[in-house]
Amino acid sequence: MASGVILFALYGVLLLSSPIAAKNSFAEIFQMEEYLKFPPVFVYDDFEDCRRWYQDEYVYCIVKAPLAPDESSDLWRNISYFSSDYHHYDHSVLERGVCVPKCHDAIIQNATESGMDRLSREEAIHRCISAEITPHYNLIVSPELRIQHCYSRDTENIPYDWLDVMFLVLAAVIIFLVVASTVYDLHQQAKQKFPEDYFSRGSKQAHQRLLTAFSFPRNIRRLKEPIHTQTRVDLACFEAFRFAQTLRVIFLHVTIAHLKIPQRNPEYLEQLQHGASLQTFIAEFQNYVQTFFTIGGMLMTINFLDHVRKNPTFRLSYFGERLLNRLCRLVPTYAFMILLEASVMRHLIDGPFGQQFIGESADNCQQRWWMNLLFVNNYIGWDNPCFIPSWYLATDLQLFIFGLMIMMIFWRWPATRRYIFGAIFLYSAIIPAVAYLLFNITPVMTVDMKDAEQYIRGQQFQSVLYFPFHQNTGIYFFGMLAGIVYHHFRDQRKELFKVAAFRQLAQFSGLLYVFCMATVSWVVSNLSWLPAICLAAYASAFKLSWGLFNTVLLLALALLHRNNWIKMALSHPIFRVLGKLGYSVYLIHFTVIVQVYGREKAPIFSNEQIVTGYTVEVLFFSYILGALLCVLVELPTGAALKELIEPKARKPSINEVHTASEPISTQMGSPSSPTMASPPDTAIVKSSDENR
């Protein structure tokens, strides 16, 4: 209770020490009648009419047209003042979709001087936009307009190149392997007189396991693989957490894409930005992936300790084996999606937003694919991503390597664990605060509407506090600690809940999380006057609050009795299937998003129902296509590579001597458990490869 009193006392001091509450609502900042006098930010000629009327001669250009400053104009001063707030679009830069032949016709029709037919495309567009703006608003369009992209018959017919050929050949090979493997598997089933459990049993012969790796019914069966070990029973509830966070991540990415597409009613989104609920929602974006980092650290540690309990002799090669196993699960499906995005997807561009969604993603995949496959795109090329969510895969792999290295050191030199864990904890607590003090960033995530067309990647918060491996080690570290505690208490699970330190940690972590969520909107609204040192401390507290609380929740769930109703609900078999689909759905959902938004032909009208509709559509197609990707690519390639690459079970020699002073299970407080089966390495007890 003392920790709760301290936290809420601090909250009260912050509120009382604030100057008069900041007037940050949309209505208080600007009156709507003044807002409606502004030139509309987004106006697009009808794309289909342009293509239909001018046929092979049509040219349709997306243009950024800045207004020339005019301090003598009240309207300009109002536009400049309103646009200075990061909650708002830049109303001093107009975005227009211009049907160029129609523009030329209008100029010629209204011409009062000769030579109009010799105008360049830029000059013609400038005259057309000026004819719209100057007479109605008494403002001048700057001649420094920027043509973003133009569509014509030439851009519709993108020639096929070697990337397209490579993808089509690869897709044909996969289909052939699936058909051939399925036919062979069905033949073997008939040969064995159709046993009921045929597809759930693996062959004892390696070559037959390889030949049936791509079997469609066998991979469907892998999706609903039954639980055989106590550890998997304990941790099956994690799949519900993964599924819930996957839904939230997809909704987040739909929201970001929705901010990017031109709006018919931009004031709707600008008004929302001033609301405390949306500010809290945006700040909590960073918490979504932390659930996966926590689960990843916990599962990696449990797997490691189970392995060491049965194989106490130190082997450096274990590190390479685990890393290779992980890459075999990640890379094939990842490479397939990068190739798909860089090749045939660009042929689906159709409409004024095709290039800024589909084309932009395809171009980035063509140029930066190597950053993704080297898993460094959270540090390099993060601002022009091949996939919006791909940074997570890089950070997660780096955290896995970091965590595995730490556990290897503990295995070899057990006495170092106290010092290393202490150093990691101290580092994790101060590094967000140090980053805040060194860089010009906000302590939590916010949305700058002027950065919306870059998927809000222009903000330094993303590259400094969100993406980097070194800013997420604390969350993964919490998961590792939870894995060690679980390994120690799993055979005496009721004892953990009797430990006073655990109960106090649970109370503190819950109160810290509630405190951070309750205060974040107020902090964001008062950034201008709050001391930098307080904001730095808040950045660290907010960064770690959900990771710590989430870790306590997951650990408590893992150690609950399997018949507890909460655990039974979260462990429902449907979540195991959805968990198996998680990685493929995560990879494909952004491709679905750019296709859904890239097909639109005009600025959209936004409200809650419309955003919900886009989210439901993206979720539906993401899970349908993700299921196909999982069954046809992810699961079969994983099974095949396991047979081809994974080393055979190693039998220790009777002469081998353990190099540490005692088994690591004892050193870390984990009793030897003869009831435990071999460490599971499927869906739930593999490190968190999927999502974010």
Sequence and secondary structure as in RCSB ss.txt:
>XXXX:A:sequence
MASGVILFALYGVLLLSSPIAAKNSFAEIFQMEEYLKFPPVFVYDDFEDCRRWYQDEYVYCIVKAPLAPDESSDL
WRNISYFSSDYHHYDHSVLERGVCVPKCHDAIIQNATESGMDRLSREEAIHRCISAEITPHYNLIVSPELRIQHC
YSRDTENIPYDWLDVMFLVLAAVIIFLVVASTVYDLHQQAKQKFPEDYFSRGSKQAHQRLLTAFSFPRNIRRLKE
PIHTQTRVDLACFEAFRFAQTLRVIFLHVTIAHLKIPQRNPEYLEQLQHGASLQTFIAEFQNYVQTFFTIGGMLM
TINFLDHVRKNPTFRLSYFGERLLNRLCRLVPTYAFMILLEASVMRHLIDGPFGQQFIGESADNCQQRWWMNLLF
VNNYIGWDNPCFIPSWYLATDLQLFIFGLMIMMIFWRWPATRRYIFGAIFLYSAIIPAVAYLLFNITPVMTVDMK
DAEQYIRGQQFQSVLYFPFHQNTGIYFFGMLAGIVYHHFRDQRKELFKVAAFRQLAQFSGLLYVFCMATVSWVVS
NLSWLPAICLAAYASAFKLSWGLFNTVLLLALALLHRNNWIKMALSHPIFRVLGKLGYSVYLIHFTVIVQVYGRE
KAPIFSNEQIVTGYTVEVLFFSYILGALLCVLVELPTGAALKELIEPKARKPSINEVHTASEPISTQMGSPSSPT
MASPPDTAIVKSSDENR
>XXXX:A:secstr
 HHHHHHHHHHHHHHHHS S    SHHHH  HHHHTTS  SEEE  HHHHHHHHGGG EEEEEEEEB   TT HH
HHHHHHHHTSTTS  TTEEEEEEEHHHHHHHHHHT  SS GGG  HHHHHHHHHHHHHHHHH   B S  EEEEE
EEHHHHS    HHHHHHHHHHHHHHHHHHHHHHHHHHHHHHTT  TTGGGS  SSHHHHHHTTT HHHHHHHHT 
   SHHHHHHTTHHHHHHHHHHHHHHHHHHHHHHHS BS HHHHHHHHTSHHHHHHHHTHHHHHHHHHHHHHHHH
HHHHHHHHHH  S  THHHHHHHHHHHHHHHHHHHHHHHHHHTGGGGG  STTHIIIIIHHHHHHHHHHHHHHTT
 TTTSSTTS SSTTHHHHHHHHHHHHHHHHHHHHHHH GGGHHHHHHHHHHHHHHHHHHHHHHSS  SS    GG
GGGGTTTTSHHIIIIIS GGGSHHHHHHHHHHHHHHHHHTTSGGGGGG HHHHHHHHHHHHHHHHHHHHHHHHHH
TTTTS HHHHHHHHHHHHHHHHHHHHHHHHHHHHS TT HHHHHHT HHHHHHHHHHHHHHHHHHHHHHHHHHT 
 S B   HHHHHHHHHHHHHHHHHHHHHHIIIIIHHHHHHHHHHHS       TT   SSSS HHHHTT    TT
  S   SGGGS   S  
